[in-house]
Amino acid sequence: MKKNIHPEYKEITVTCACGNKFTTRSTLCKDLHVEICSACHPFYTGKQKFVDTAGRVEKFQRKYGGDYFRKAEKSKK
């Protein structure tokens, strides 16, 4: 490998707006602040909301009669 052409790869701290902090490695070489992380992102927390435009979700539920957008309850034995 050639010398002095590769950037430094250092450990940095990533801080989210929700207060979550974690460390990673980056060529940025300074701390990073992000607005959203895996601890507060709706997709990863399970609190995802479906945006309904023009009643399409209700139309789908009426047509197929399912609870597709609600969490499935565990079956009791």
N, C-alpha and C positions, 0 to 999 in steps of 0.2 A: 504494500500500500504506500501511496505517496504521503509524505509528511506535510502537515500544515494545510491540508485542503478539507479536512473533515471538521464539522462544527462540534463544539463541546456538547456532551450529553450528560446533563446533571439531573439530580433529584430535585423536584419542585413540589410545592404544596398547592393544591387546587382547593379553593374556597367557594362554596355555593351561596346563593342569596338566602337559602333556608338555614344556613349555619353549618352544614355538613362540610367536613374537611377530609381530604385524603391526599396521599402522596403518590406521585408518579414520576416518570423520567421524561425529560424533554430537551430539545435543543433550544428552547426559549430561554432557559437559564434564569428565570425570575418567576415569582409566584403568579398564579393565574386565578382570576375571579370570574365565575360563570353565573348565569342567571338561573339555570335549572340543571339538576343532576339526577342520577338514578334513584336517589332517596326521596325526591319530591316530584319526579315526573309522573304524570297520571298513568301512563302506559305500564310502568313498572310497579306502581303502588296498587294497582287494581281499581283505582277511582276514576277510570276513564269514562268520559261522558260522550254520548253520541249526539252530534249536531243534527237536528231535524230541520230540514228545509222543505217547506211546502207539505208537511204531513206525510212524508214518505215512510218514516218508521212505523207510524200507526197504520198506514195502508198495507205495509208488508205484514204486520202482525195480524191485521184483520184477514188478509188473504190466506195466510198459512196457519193462523191460530196458534202461534208459538210464543214462548217467552224467551226469544233468542237473545235479547239484550239485558236480561236479568241474570244474576248469578244463580247457578244451579245449586240446589240444596242437596246435602248429603242424604242418601237414602238410609232410612232407619230399618234395622233388622229386628 
